[in-house]
Amino acid sequence: MSETGLHRLFDRARMDDRLVNELIGLAHGILADGAVNQAEAEYLFKWIVANAEQTDDPVLRLLYGRVETVLADGVLNPEEAADLLETLTRFCAGDFEIGETQKSTSLPLCDPAPAVSVGGSTFCFTGTFAFGSRKDCEKAIIDLGGIPGSLTRTTRYLVIGAYATESWAHSSFGRKIEKAVDMRTGGVPISIIGEDHWVGHLRS
């Protein structure tokens, strides 16, 4: 592949990352009161329409089709509102409190979850974290003698943020998870852990 082609792929990946994270945040905001109203559905649809052409992400396109269907007649009736609420809840991997781990069993987390030794270990972070920004997570590691970095064969732990979705394999951060799974299968001593497990070891 040419250098120009690689730059285009990199730019598309960064765009997908931003859109996925933004959509997760938007969905959680809508779900905060446990209901979806007309104004929220219309805003979500406008956001998807404005961003759909910037990504090939199948999750976003699936949501586009669902919201377009429930708003086809311009009115969100109670049955459609309940359907959209369920769709967004599934997209966000269930109704959970801030910091609670991802409930989906589809994430390839190590089972049983391993003990985490922070000092001297290399960590890579992916997804959206209740703990804070990526920089906040990395600072927490540095403060305890750990080493943050990108995903390589020397990475000891890949930490997945609590807001990963059930459709992680189709998301932008899914590429990193798949790479870690391949590394683990190939004998690389890397552990894949959830945010709650990581946070628990920070406080222990």
Contact map, one row per residue, 1 for C-alpha under 8 A:
111011000000000000000000000000000000000000000000000000000000000000000000000000000000000000000000000000000000000000000000000000000000000000000000000000000000000000000000000000000000000000000000000000000000
111111000000000000000000000000000000000000000000000000000000000000000000000000000000000000000000000000000000000000000000000000000000000000000000000000000000000000000000000000000000000000000000000000000000
111111100000000000000000000000000000000000000000000000000000000000000000000000000000000000000000000000000000000000000000000000000000000000000000000000000000000000000000000000000000000000000000000000000000
011111110000000000000000000000000000000000000000000000000000000000000000000000000000000000000000000000000000000000000000000000000000000000000000000000000000000000000000000000000000000000000000000000000000
111111111000000000000000000000000000000000000000000000000000000000000000000000000000000000000000000000000000000000000000000000000000000000000000000000000000000000000000000000000000000000000000000000000000
111111111100000000000000000000000000000000000000000000000000000000000000000000000000000000000000000000000000000000000000000000000000000000000000000000000000000000000000000000000000000000000000000000000000
001111111110000000000000000000000000000000000000000000000000000000000000000000000000000000000000000000000000000000000000000000000000000000000000000000000000000000000000000000000000000000000000000000000000
000111111111000000000000000000000000000000000000000000000000000000000000000000000000000000000000000000000000000000000000000000000000000000000000000000000000000000000000000000000000000000000000000000000000
000011111111100000000000000000000000000000000000000000000000000000000000000000000000000000000000000000000000000000000000000000000000000000000000000000000000000000000000000000000000000000000000000000000000
000001111111110000000000000000000000000000000000000000000000000000000000000000000000000000000000000000000000000000000000000000000000000000000000000000000000000000000000000000000000000000000000000000000000
000000111111111000000000000000000000000000000000000000000000000000000000000000000000000000000000000000000000000000000000000000000000000000000000000000000000000000000000000000000000000000000000000000000000
000000011111111100000000000000000000000000000000000001100000000000000000000000000000000000000000000000000000000000000000000000000000000000000000000000000000000000000000000000000000000000000000000000000000
000000001111111110000000000000000000000000000000000000000000000000000000000000000000000000000000000000000000000000000000000000000000000000000000000000000000000000000000000100000000000000000000000000000000
000000000111111111000000000000000000000000000000000000000000000000000000000000000000000000000000000000000000000000000000000000000000000000000000000000000000000000000000000000000000000000000000000000000000
000000000011111111100000000000000000000000000000000001100000000000000000000000000000000000000000000000000000000000000000000000000000000000000000000000000000000000000000000000000000000000000000000000000000
000000000001111111110000000000000000000000000000000001101000000000000000000000000000000000000000000000000000000000000000000000000000000000000000000000000000000000000000001100000000000000000000000000000000
000000000000111111111000000000000000000000000000000000000000000000000000000000000000000000000000000000000000000000000000000000000000000000000000000000000000000000000000001110000000000000000000000000000000
000000000000011111111100000000000000000000000000000000000000000000000000000000000000000000000000000000000000000000000000000000000000000000000000000000000000000000000000000000000000000000000000000000000000
000000000000001111111110000000000000000000000000001000000000000000000000000000000000000000000000000000000000000000000000000000000000000000000000000000000000000000000000000000000000000000000000000000000000
000000000000000111111111000000000000000000000000000000000000000000000000000000000000000000000000000000000000000000000000000000000000000000000000000000000000000000000000001100000000000000000000000000000000
000000000000000011111111100000000000000000000000000000000000000000000000000000000000000000000000000000000000000000000000000000110000000000000000000000000000000000000000000000000000000000000000000000000000
000000000000000001111111110000000000000000000000000000000000000000000000000000000000000000000000000000000000000000000000000000000000000000000000000000000000000000000000000000000000000000000000000000000000
000000000000000000111111111000000000000000000000000000000000000000000000000000000000000000000000000000000000000000000000000000000000000000000000000000000000000000000000000000000000000000000000000000000000
000000000000000000011111111100000000000000000000000000000000000000000000000000000000000000010000000000000000000000000000000000000000000000000000000000000000000000100000000000000000000000000000000000000000
000000000000000000001111111110000000000000000000000000000000000000000000000000000000000000000000000000000000000000000000000000000000000000000000000000000000000000000000000000000000000000000000000000000000
000000000000000000000111111111000000000000010000000000000000000000000000000000000000000000000000000000000000000000000000000000000000000000000000000000000000000000000000000000000000000000000000000000000000
000000000000000000000011111111100000000000000000000000000000000000000000000000000000000100010000000000000000000000000000000000000000000000000000000000000000000000000000000000000000000000000000000000000000
000000000000000000000001111111110000000000000000000000000000000000000000000000000000000000010000000000000000000000000000000000000000000000000000000000000000000000000000000000000000000000000000000000000000
000000000000000000000000111111110000000000000000000000000000000000000000000000000000000000000000000000000000000000000000000000000000000000000000000000000000000000000000000000000000000000000000000000000000
000000000000000000000000011111111111000100000000000000000000000000000000000000000000000000000000000000000000000000000000000000000000000000000000000000000000000000000000000000000000000000000000000000000000
000000000000000000000000001111111111000000000000000000000000000000000000000000000000100110000000000000000000000000000000000000000000000000000000000000000000000000000000000000000000000000000000000000000000
000000000000000000000000000111111110000000000000000000000000000000000000000000000000000000000000000000000000000000000000000000000000000000000000000000000000000000000000000000000000000000000000000000000000
000000000000000000000000000001111110000000000000000000000000000000000000000000000000000000000000000000000000000000000000000000000000000000000000000000000000000000000000000000000000000000000000000000000000
000000000000000000000000000001111111000000000000000000000000000000000000000000000000100000000000000000000000000000000000000000000000000000000000000000000000000000000000000000000000000000000000000000000000
000000000000000000000000000001111111100000000000000000000000000000000000000000001100100000000000000000000000000000000000000000000000000000000000000000000000000000000000000000000000000000000000000000000000
000000000000000000000000000001100111110110000000000000000000000000000000000000001101100000000000000000000000000000000000000000000000000000000000000000000000000000000000000000000000000000000000000000000000
000000000000000000000000000000000011111110000000000000000000000000000000000100001000000000000000000000000000000000000000000000000000000000000000000000000000000000000000000000000000000000000000000000000000
000000000000000000000000000000000001111111000000000000000000000000000000001100000000000000000000000000000000000000000000000000000000000000000000000000000000000000000000000000000000000000000000000000000000
000000000000000000000000000000000000111111100000000000000000000000000000000000000000000000000000000000000000000000000000000000000000000000000000000000000000000000000000000000000000000000000000000000000000
000000000000000000000000000001000001111111110000000000000000000000000000000000000000000000000000000000000000000000000000000000000000000000000000000000000000000000000000000000000000000000000000000000000000
000000000000000000000000000000000001111111111000000000000000000000100010000100000000000000000000000000000000000000000000000000000000000000000000000000000000000000000000000000000000000000000000000000000000
000000000000000000000000000000000000011111111100000000000000000000000010000000000000000000000000000000000000000000000000000000000000000000000000000000000000000000000000000000000000000000000000000000000000
000000000000000000000000000000000000001111111110000000000000000000000000000000000000000000000000000000000000000000000000000000000000000000000000000000000000000000000000000000000000000000000000000000000000
000000000000000000000000010000000000000111111111000000000000000000100000000000000000000000000000000000000000000000000000000000000000000000000000000000000000000000000000000000000000000000000000000000000000
000000000000000000000000000000000000000011111111100000000000000100110000000000000000000000000000000000000000000000000000000000000000000000000000000000000000000000000000000000000000000000000000000000000000
000000000000000000000000000000000000000001111111110000000000000000000000000000000000000000000000000000000000000000000000000000000000000000000000000000000000000000000000000000000000000000000000000000000000
000000000000000000000000000000000000000000111111111000000000000000000000000000000000000000000000000000000000000000000000000000000000000000000000000000000000000000000000000000000000000000000000000000000000
000000000000000000000000000000000000000000011111111100000001000100000000000000000000000000000000000000000000000000000000000000000000000000000000000000000000000000000000000000000000000000000000000000000000
000000000000000000000000000000000000000000001111111110000000000100000000000000000000000000000000000000000000000000000000000000000000000000000000000000000000000000000000000000000000000000000000000000000000
000000000000000000000000000000000000000000000111111110000000000000000000000000000000000000000000000000000000000000000000000000000000000000000000000000000000000000000000000000000000000000000000000000000000
000000000000000000100000000000000000000000000011111111100000000000000000000000000000000000000000000000000000000000000000000000000000000000000000000000000000000000000000000000000000000000000000000000000000
000000000000000000000000000000000000000000000001111111110001100100000000000000000000000000000000000000000000000000000000000000000000000000000000000000000000000000000000000000000000000000000000000000000000
000000000000000000000000000000000000000000000000111111110000000000000000000000000000000000000000000000000000000000000000000000000000000000000000000000000000000000000000000000000000000000000000000000000000
000000000001001100000000000000000000000000000000001111110000000000000000000000000000000000000000000000000000000000000000000000000000000000000000000000000000000000000000000000000000000000000000000000000000
000000000001001100000000000000000000000000000000001111111000000000000000000000000000000000000000000000000000000000000000000000000000000000000000000000000000000000000000000000000000000000000000000000000000
000000000000000000000000000000000000000000000000000111111100100000000000000000000000000000000000000000000000000000000000000000000000000000000000000000000000000000000000000000000000000000000000000000000000
000000000000000100000000000000000000000000000000000000111111100000000000000000000000000000000000000000000000000000000000000000000000000000000000000000000000000000000000011100000000000000000000000000000000
000000000000000000000000000000000000000000000000000000011111110000000000000000000000000000000000000000000000000000000000000000000000000000000000000000000000000000000000010000000000000000000000000000000000
000000000000000000000000000000000000000000000000000000001111111000000000000000000000000000000000000000000000000000000000000000000000000000000000000000000000000000000010011000000000000000000000000000000000
000000000000000000000000000000000000000000000001000100001111111100000000000000000000000000000000000000000000000000000000000000000000000000000000000000000000000000000000000000000000000000000000000000000000
000000000000000000000000000000000000000000000000000100011111111110000000000000000000000000000000000000000000000000000000000000000000000000000000000000000000000000000000000000000000000000000000000000000000
000000000000000000000000000000000000000000000000000000000111111111000000000000000000000000000000000000000000000000000000000000000000000000000000000000000000000000000000000000000000000000000000000000000000
000000000000000000000000000000000000000000000000000000000011111111100000000000000000000000000000000000000000000000000000000000000000000000000000000000000000000000000000000000000000000000000000000000000000
000000000000000000000000000000000000000000001001100100000001111111110000000000000000000000000000000000000000000000000000000000000000000000000000000000000000000000000000000000000000000000000000000000000000
000000000000000000000000000000000000000000000000000000000000111111111000000000000000000000000000000000000000000000000000000000000000000000000000000000000000000000000000000000000000000000000000000000000000
000000000000000000000000000000000000000000000000000000000000011111111100000000000001000000000000000000000000000000000000000000000000000000000000000000000000000000000000000000000000000000000000000000000000
000000000000000000000000000000000000000010011000000000000000001111111110000000000001000000000000000000000000000000000000000000000000000000000000000000000000000000000000000000000000000000000000000000000000
000000000000000000000000000000000000000000001000000000000000000111111111000000000000000000000000000000000000000000000000000000000000000000000000000000000000000000000000000000000000000000000000000000000000
000000000000000000000000000000000000000000000000000000000000000011111111000000000000000000000000000000000000000000000000000000000000000000000000000000000000000000000000000000000000000000000000000000000000
000000000000000000000000000000000000000000000000000000000000000001111111101100011001000000000000000000000000000000000000000000000000000000000000000000000000000000000000000000000000000000000000000000000000
000000000000000000000000000000000000000011000000000000000000000000111111111100000000000000000000000000000000000000000000000000000000000000000000000000000000000000000000000000000000000000000000000000000000
000000000000000000000000000000000000000000000000000000000000000000011111111000000000000000000000000000000000000000000000000000000000000000000000000000000000000000000000000000000000000000000000000000000000
000000000000000000000000000000000000000000000000000000000000000000000111111000000000000000000000000000000000000000000000000000000000000000000000000000000000000000000000000000000000000000000000000000000000
000000000000000000000000000000000000000000000000000000000000000000000011111100000000000000000000000000000000000000000000000000000000000000000000000000000000000000000000000000000000000000000000000000000000
000000000000000000000000000000000000010000000000000000000000000000000111111110000000000000000000000000000000000000000000000000000000000000000000000000000000000000000000000000000000000000000000000000000000
000000000000000000000000000000000000110010000000000000000000000000000110011111011000000000000000000000000000000000000000000000000000000000000000000000000000000000000000000000000000000000000000000000000000
000000000000000000000000000000000000000000000000000000000000000000000000001111111000000000000000000000000000000000000000000000000000000000000000000000000000000000000000000000000000000000000000000000000000
000000000000000000000000000000000000000000000000000000000000000000000000000111111100000000000000000000000000000000000000000000000000000000000000000000000000000000000000000000000000000000000000000000000000
000000000000000000000000000000000000000000000000000000000000000000000000000011111110000000000000000000000000000000000000000000000000000000000000000000000000000000000000000000000000000000000000000000000000
000000000000000000000000000000000000000000000000000000000000000000000100000111111111000000000000000000000000000000000000000000000000000000000000000000000000000000000000000000000000000000000000000000000000
000000000000000000000000000000000011100000000000000000000000000000000100000111111111100000000000000000000000000000000000000000000000000000000000000000000000000000000000000000000000000000000000000000000000
000000000000000000000000000000000011000000000000000000000000000000000000000001111111110000000000000000000000000000000000000000000000000000000000000000000000000000000000000000000000000000000000000000000000
000000000000000000000000000000000000000000000000000000000000000000000000000000111111111000000000000000000000000000000000000000000000000000000000000000000000000000000000000000000000000000000000000000000000
000000000000000000000000000000000001000000000000000000000000000001100100000000011111111100000000000000000000000000000000000000000000000000000000000000000000000000000000000000000000000000000000000000000000
000000000000000000000000000000100111000000000000000000000000000000000000000000001111111110000000000000000000000000000000000000000000000000000000000000000000000000000000000000000000000000000000000000000000
000000000000000000000000000000000000000000000000000000000000000000000000000000000111111111000000000000000000000000000000000000000000000000000000000000000000000000000000000000000000000000000000000000000000
000000000000000000000000000000000000000000000000000000000000000000000000000000000011111111100000000000000000000000000000000000000000000000000000000000000000000000000000000000000000000000000000000000000000
000000000000000000000000001000100000000000000000000000000000000000000000000000000001111111110000000000000000000000000000000000000000000000000000000000000000000000000000000000000000000000000000000000000000
000000000000000000000000000000100000000000000000000000000000000000000000000000000000111111111110000000000000000000000000000000000000000000000000000000000000000000000000000000000000000000000000000000000000
000000000000000000000000000000000000000000000000000000000000000000000000000000000000011111111100000000000000000000000000000000000000000000000000000000000000000000000100000000000000000000000000000000000000
000000000000000000000000000000000000000000000000000000000000000000000000000000000000001111111100000000000000000000000000000000000000000000000000000000000000000000001110000000000000000000000000000000000000
000000000000000000000001001100000000000000000000000000000000000000000000000000000000000111111110000000000000000000000000000000000000000000000000000000000000000000111100000000000000000000000000000000000000
000000000000000000000000000000000000000000000000000000000000000000000000000000000000000011111110000001110000000000000000000000000000000000000000000000000000000000111100000000000000000000000000000000000000
000000000000000000000000000000000000000000000000000000000000000000000000000000000000000011111111000000100000000000000000000000000000000000000000000000000000000000000000000000000000000000000000000000000000
000000000000000000000000000000000000000000000000000000000000000000000000000000000000000010011111100000000000000000000000000000000000000000000000000000000000000000000000000000000000000000000000000000000000
000000000000000000000000000000000000000000000000000000000000000000000000000000000000000000000111110100000000000000000000000000000000000000000000000000000000000000000000000000000000000000000000000000000000
000000000000000000000000000000000000000000000000000000000000000000000000000000000000000000000011111100000000000000000000000000000000000000000000000000000000000000000000000000000000000000000000000000000000
000000000000000000000000000000000000000000000000000000000000000000000000000000000000000000000001111100000000000000000000000000000100000000000000000000000000000000000000000000000000000000000000000000000000
000000000000000000000000000000000000000000000000000000000000000000000000000000000000000000000000111110000000000000000000000000001110000000000000000000000000000001000000000000000000000000000000001100000000
000000000000000000000000000000000000000000000000000000000000000000000000000000000000000000000001111111000000000000000000000000000000000000000000000000000000000001000000000000000000000000000000000100000000
000000000000000000000000000000000000000000000000000000000000000000000000000000000000000000000000001111100000000000000000000000000000000000000000000000000000000001000000000000000000000000000000011110000000
000000000000000000000000000000000000000000000000000000000000000000000000000000000000000000001000000111110000000000000000000000000000000000000000000000000000000001111000000000000000000000000000010000000000
000000000000000000000000000000000000000000000000000000000000000000000000000000000000000000001100000011111000000000000000000000000000000000000000000000000000000000000000000000000000000000000000000000000000
000000000000000000000000000000000000000000000000000000000000000000000000000000000000000000001000000001111110000000000000000000000000000000000000000000000000000000001100000000000000000000000000000000000000
000000000000000000000000000000000000000000000000000000000000000000000000000000000000000000000000000000111111000000000000000000000000000000000000000000000000000000000000000000000000000000000000000000000000
000000000000000000000000000000000000000000000000000000000000000000000000000000000000000000000000000000011111000000000000000000000000000000000000000000000000000000000100000000000000000000000000000000000000
000000000000000000000000000000000000000000000000000000000000000000000000000000000000000000000000000000011111100000000000000000000000000000000000000000000000000000000101000000000000000000000000000000000000
000000000000000000000000000000000000000000000000000000000000000000000000000000000000000000000000000000001111110000000000000000000000000000000000000000000000000000000000000000000000100000000001000000000000
000000000000000000000000000000000000000000000000000000000000000000000000000000000000000000000000000000000011111010000000000000000000000000000000000000000000000000000000000000000000000000000011110000000000
000000000000000000000000000000000000000000000000000000000000000000000000000000000000000000000000000000000001111111000000000000000000000000000000000000000000000000000000000000000000000000000011100000000000
000000000000000000000000000000000000000000000000000000000000000000000000000000000000000000000000000000000000111111000000000000000000000000000000000000000000000000000000000000000000000000000000000000000000
000000000000000000000000000000000000000000000000000000000000000000000000000000000000000000000000000000000000011111000000000000000000000000000000000000000000000000000000000000000000000000000000000000000000
000000000000000000000000000000000000000000000000000000000000000000000000000000000000000000000000000000000000111111100000000000000000000000000000000000000000000000000000000000000000000000000000100010000000
000000000000000000000000000000000000000000000000000000000000000000000000000000000000000000000000000000000000011111110000000000000000000000000000000000000000000000000000000000000000000000000010000000000000
000000000000000000000000000000000000000000000000000000000000000000000000000000000000000000000000000000000000000011111000000000000000000000000000000000000000000000000000000000000000000000000000000000001000
000000000000000000000000000000000000000000000000000000000000000000000000000000000000000000000000000000000000000001111100000000000000000000000000000000000000000000000000000000000000000000000000000001001000
000000000000000000000000000000000000000000000000000000000000000000000000000000000000000000000000000000000000000000111111100000000000000000000000000000000000000000000000000000000000000000000000000000001000
000000000000000000000000000000000000000000000000000000000000000000000000000000000000000000000000000000000000000000011111110000000000000000001001110000000000000000000000000000000000000000000000000000000100
000000000000000000000000000000000000000000000000000000000000000000000000000000000000000000000000000000000000000000001111100000000000000000000001111000000000000000000000000000000000000000000000000000000000
000000000000000000000000000000000000000000000000000000000000000000000000000000000000000000000000000000000000000000001111110000000000000000000000111000000000000000000000000000000000000000000000000000000000
000000000000000000000000000000000000000000000000000000000000000000000000000000000000000000000000000000000000000000001111111000000000000000000000111000000011100000000000000000000000000000000000000000000000
000000000000000000000000000000000000000000000000000000000000000000000000000000000000000000000000000000000000000000000101111100000000000000000000011110000111100000000000000000000000000000000000000000000000
000000000000000000000000000000000000000000000000000000000000000000000000000000000000000000000000000000000000000000000000111110000000000000001000011111000011111000000000000000000000000000000000000000000000
000000000000000000000000000000000000000000000000000000000000000000000000000000000000000000000000000000000000000000000000011111000000000000000000000111100010111000000000000000000000000000000000000000000000
000000000000000000000000000000000000000000000000000000000000000000000000000000000000000000000000000000000000000000000000001111100000010010000000000001000000011110000000000000000000000000000000000000000000
000000000000000000000000000000000000000000000000000000000000000000000000000000000000000000000000000000000000000000000000000111110000000000000000000000000000011110000000000010011000000000000000000000000000
000000000000000000001000000000000000000000000000000000000000000000000000000000000000000000000000000000000000000000000000000011111000000000000000000000000000000111110000000010000000000000000000000000000000
000000000000000000001000000000000000000000000000000000000000000000000000000000000000000000000000000000000000000000000000000001111100100000000000000000000000000111110000000000000000000000000000000000000000
000000000000000000000000000000000000000000000000000000000000000000000000000000000000000000000000001000000000000000000000000000111111110000000000000000000000000111100000000000000000000000000000001000000000
000000000000000000000000000000000000000000000000000000000000000000000000000000000000000000000000011000000000000000000000000000011111000000000000000000000000000011100000000000000000000000000000000000000000
000000000000000000000000000000000000000000000000000000000000000000000000000000000000000000000000001000000000000000000000000000001111100110000000000000000000000000000000000000000000000000000000000000100000
000000000000000000000000000000000000000000000000000000000000000000000000000000000000000000000000000000000000000000000000000000001111111110000000000000000000000000000000000000000000000000000000000000000000
000000000000000000000000000000000000000000000000000000000000000000000000000000000000000000000000000000000000000000000000000000011011111110000000000000000000000000000000000000000000000000000000000000000000
000000000000000000000000000000000000000000000000000000000000000000000000000000000000000000000000000000000000000000000000000010001001111111000000000000000000000000000000000000000000000000000000000000000000
000000000000000000000000000000000000000000000000000000000000000000000000000000000000000000000000000000000000000000000000000000000001111111100000000000000000000000000000000000000000000000000000000000000000
000000000000000000000000000000000000000000000000000000000000000000000000000000000000000000000000000000000000000000000000000000000011111111110000000000000000000000000000000000000000000000000000000000000000
000000000000000000000000000000000000000000000000000000000000000000000000000000000000000000000000000000000000000000000000000010000011111111111000000000000000000000000000000000000000000000000000000000000000
000000000000000000000000000000000000000000000000000000000000000000000000000000000000000000000000000000000000000000000000000000000000011111111100001100000000000000000000000000000000000000000000000000000000
000000000000000000000000000000000000000000000000000000000000000000000000000000000000000000000000000000000000000000000000000000000000001111111110000000000000000000000000000000000000000000000000000000000000
000000000000000000000000000000000000000000000000000000000000000000000000000000000000000000000000000000000000000000000000000000000000000111111111000000000000000000000000000000000000000000000000000000000100
000000000000000000000000000000000000000000000000000000000000000000000000000000000000000000000000000000000000000000000100001000000000000011111111111100000000000000000000000000000000000000000000000000000000
000000000000000000000000000000000000000000000000000000000000000000000000000000000000000000000000000000000000000000000000000000000000000001111111111100000000000000000000000000000000000000000000000000000000
000000000000000000000000000000000000000000000000000000000000000000000000000000000000000000000000000000000000000000000000000000000000000000111111110000000000000000000000000000000000000000000000000000000000
000000000000000000000000000000000000000000000000000000000000000000000000000000000000000000000000000000000000000000000110000000000000000000011111110000000000000000000000000000000000000000000000000000000000
000000000000000000000000000000000000000000000000000000000000000000000000000000000000000000000000000000000000000000000111100000000000000000001111111000000000000000000000000000000000000000000000000000000000
000000000000000000000000000000000000000000000000000000000000000000000000000000000000000000000000000000000000000000000111111000000000000000001111111100000000000000000000000000000000000000000000000000000000
000000000000000000000000000000000000000000000000000000000000000000000000000000000000000000000000000000000000000000000011111000000000000001001100111110000000000000000000000000000000000000000000000000000000
000000000000000000000000000000000000000000000000000000000000000000000000000000000000000000000000000000000000000000000000011100000000000001001100011111000000000000000000000000000000000000000000000000000000
000000000000000000000000000000000000000000000000000000000000000000000000000000000000000000000000000000000000000000000000011100000000000000000000001111100010000000000000000000000000000000000000000000000000
000000000000000000000000000000000000000000000000000000000000000000000000000000000000000000000000000000000000000000000000001110000000000000000000000111110010000000000000000000000000000000000000000000000000
000000000000000000000000000000000000000000000000000000000000000000000000000000000000000000000000000000000000000000000000000100000000000000000000000011111110010000000000000000010001000000000000000000000000
000000000000000000000000000000000000000000000000000000000000000000000000000000000000000000000000000000000000000000000000000000000000000000000000000001111110000000000000000000000000000000000000000000000000
000000000000000000000000000000000000000000000000000000000000000000000000000000000000000000000000000000000000000000000000000000000000000000000000000000111110000000000000000000000000001000010100000000000000
000000000000000000000000000000000000000000000000000000000000000000000000000000000000000000000000000000000000000000000000010000000000000000000000000000111111000000000000000000000000000000000000000000000000
000000000000000000000000000000000000000000000000000000000000000000000000000000000000000000000000000000000000000000000000111100000000000000000000000011111111110000000000000000000000000000000100000000000000
000000000000000000000000000000000000000000000000000000000000000000000000000000000000000000000000000000000000000000000000111000000000000000000000000000000111110000000000000000000000000000001110000000000000
000000000000000000000000000000000000000000000000000000000000000000000000000000000000000000000000000000000000000000000000111100000000000000000000000000000011111000000000000000000000000000000111100000000000
000000000000000000000000000000000000000000000000000000000000000000000000000000000000000000000000000000000000000000000000001111000000000000000000000000100011111100000000000000001001000000000111100000000000
000000000000000000000000000000000000000000000000000000000000000000000000000000000000000000000000000000000000000000000000001111000000000000000000000000000000111110000000000000000000000000000001111001000000
000000000000000000000000000000000000000000000000000000000000000000000000000000000000000000000000000000000000000000000000000011111000000000000000000000000000011111010000000000000000000000000001111000000000
000000000000000000000000000000000000000000000000000000000000000000000000000000000000000000000000000000000000000000000000000011111100000000000000000000000000001111110000000000000000000000000000011000000000
000000000000000000000000000000000000000000000000000000000000000000000000000000000000000000000000001111000000000000000000000000111100000000000000000000000000000111110000000000000000000000000000011100000000
000000000000000000000001000000000000000000000000000000000000000000000000000000000000000000011000000001000000000000000000000000111100000000000000000000000000000011111000000000000000000000000000000000000000
000000000000000000000000000000000000000000000000000000000000000000000000000000000000000000011000000001000000000000000000000000110000000000000000000000000000000111111101000000000000000000000000000000000000
000000000000000000000000000000000000000000000000000000000000000000000000000000000000000000111000000001010000000000000000000000000000000000000000000000000000000000111111000000000000000000000000000000000000
000000000000000000000000000000000000000000000000000000000000000000000000000000000000000001111000000000010110000000000000000000000000000000000000000000000000000000011111000000000000000000000000000000000000
000000000000000000000000000000000000000000000000000000000010000000000000000000000000000000100000000000000000000000000000000000000000000000000000000000000000000000001111111000000000000000000000000000000000
000000000000000000000000000000000000000000000000000000000000000000000000000000000000000000000000000000000010000000000000000000000000000000000000000000000000000000011111111111000000000000000000000000000000
000000000000000000000000000000000000000000000000000000000000000000000000000000000000000000000000000000000000000000000000000000000000000000000000000000000000000000000011111001100100000000000000000000000000
000000000000000000000000000000000000000000000000000000001110000000000000000000000000000000000000000000000000000000000000000000000000000000000000000000000000000000000011111101000000000000000000000000000000
000000000000000110010000000000000000000000000000000000001010000000000000000000000000000000000000000000000000000000000000000000000000000000000000000000000000000000000011111111100000000000000000000000000000
000000000000100110010000000000000000000000000000000000001000000000000000000000000000000000000000000000000000000000000000000000000000000000000000000000000000000000000001011111100000000000000000000000000000
000000000000000010000000000000000000000000000000000000000000000000000000000000000000000000000000000000000000000000000000000001100000000000000000000000000000000000000001001111111000000000000000000000000000
000000000000000000000000000000000000000000000000000000000000000000000000000000000000000000000000000000000000000000000000000000000000000000000000000000000000000000000001111111111100000000000000000000000000
000000000000000000000000000000000000000000000000000000000000000000000000000000000000000000000000000000000000000000000000000000000000000000000000000000000000000000000000101111111110000000000000000000000000
000000000000000000000000000000000000000000000000000000000000000000000000000000000000000000000000000000000000000000000000000001000000000000000000000000100000000000000000000011111111000000000000000000000000
000000000000000000000000000000000000000000000000000000000000000000000000000000000000000000000000000000000000000000000000000001000000000000000000000000000000010000000000000011111111100000000000000000000000
000000000000000000000000000000000000000000000000000000000000000000000000000000000000000000000000000000000000000000000000000000000000000000000000000000000000000000000000100001111111110000000000000000000000
000000000000000000000000000000000000000000000000000000000000000000000000000000000000000000000000000000000000000000000000000000000000000000000000000000000000000000000000000000111111111000000000000000000000
000000000000000000000000000000000000000000000000000000000000000000000000000000000000000000000000000000000000000000000000000000000000000000000000000000100000010000000000000000011111111100000101000000000000
000000000000000000000000000000000000000000000000000000000000000000000000000000000000000000000000000000000001000000000000000000000000000000000000000000000000000000000000000000001111111110000001000000000000
000000000000000000000000000000000000000000000000000000000000000000000000000000000000000000000000000000000000000000000000000000000000000000000000000000000000000000000000000000000111111111000000000000000000
000000000000000000000000000000000000000000000000000000000000000000000000000000000000000000000000000000000000000000000000000000000000000000000000000000001000000000000000000000000011111111110100000000000000
000000000000000000000000000000000000000000000000000000000000000000000000000000000000000000000000000000000000000000000000000000000000000000000000000000000000000000000000000000000001111111111110000000000000
000000000000000000000000000000000000000000000000000000000000000000000000000000000000000000000000000000000000000000000000000000000000000000000000000000000000000000000000000000000000111111110000000000000000
000000000000000000000000000000000000000000000000000000000000000000000000000000000000000000000000000000000000000000000000000000000000000000000000000000000000000000000000000000000000011111110000000000000000
000000000000000000000000000000000000000000000000000000000000000000000000000000000000000000000000000000000000000000000000000000000000000000000000000000000000000000000000000000000000001111111000000000000000
000000000000000000000000000000000000000000000000000000000000000000000000000000000000000000000000000000000000000000000000000000000000000000000000000000001000000000000000000000000000001111111100000000000000
000000000000000000000000000000000000000000000000000000000000000000000000000000000000000000000000000000000000000000000000000000000000000000000000000000000001000000000000000000000000000100111110000000000000
000000000000000000000000000000000000000000000000000000000000000000000000000000000000000000000000000000000000000000000000000000000000000000000000000000001011110000000000000000000001001100011111000000000000
000000000000000000000000000000000000000000000000000000000000000000000000000000000000000000000000000000000000110001000000000000000000000000000000000000000001110000000000000000000000000100001111100000000000
000000000000000000000000000000000000000000000000000000000000000000000000000000000000000000000000000000000001110000000000000000000000000000000000000000000000111100000000000000000001100000000111110000000000
000000000000000000000000000000000000000000000000000000000000000000000000000000000000000000000000000000000000110010000000000000000000000000000000000000000000111100000000000000000000000000000011111011000000
000000000000000000000000000000000000000000000000000000000000000000000000000000000000000000000000000011000000100000000000000000000000000000000000000000000000001111000000000000000000000000000001111111000000
000000000000000000000000000000000000000000000000000000000000000000000000000000000000000000000000001010000000000000000000000000001000000000000000000000000000001111000000000000000000000000000000111111100000
000000000000000000000000000000000000000000000000000000000000000000000000000000000000000000000000001110000000000000000000000000000000000000000000000000000000000001000000000000000000000000000000011111110000
000000000000000000000000000000000000000000000000000000000000000000000000000000000000000000000000000010000000000010000000000000000000000000000000000000000000000000000000000000000000000000000000111111111000
000000000000000000000000000000000000000000000000000000000000000000000000000000000000000000000000000000000000000000010000000000000000000000000000000000000000001000000000000000000000000000000000111111111100
000000000000000000000000000000000000000000000000000000000000000000000000000000000000000000000000000000000000000000000000000000000010000000000000000000000000000000000000000000000000000000000000001111111110
000000000000000000000000000000000000000000000000000000000000000000000000000000000000000000000000000000000000000000000000000000000000000000000000000000000000000000000000000000000000000000000000000111111111
000000000000000000000000000000000000000000000000000000000000000000000000000000000000000000000000000000000000000000111000000000000000000000000000000000000000000000000000000000000000000000000000000011111111
000000000000000000000000000000000000000000000000000000000000000000000000000000000000000000000000000000000000000000000100000000000000000000010000000000000000000000000000000000000000000000000000000001111111
000000000000000000000000000000000000000000000000000000000000000000000000000000000000000000000000000000000000000000000000000000000000000000000000000000000000000000000000000000000000000000000000000000111111
000000000000000000000000000000000000000000000000000000000000000000000000000000000000000000000000000000000000000000000000000000000000000000000000000000000000000000000000000000000000000000000000000000011111
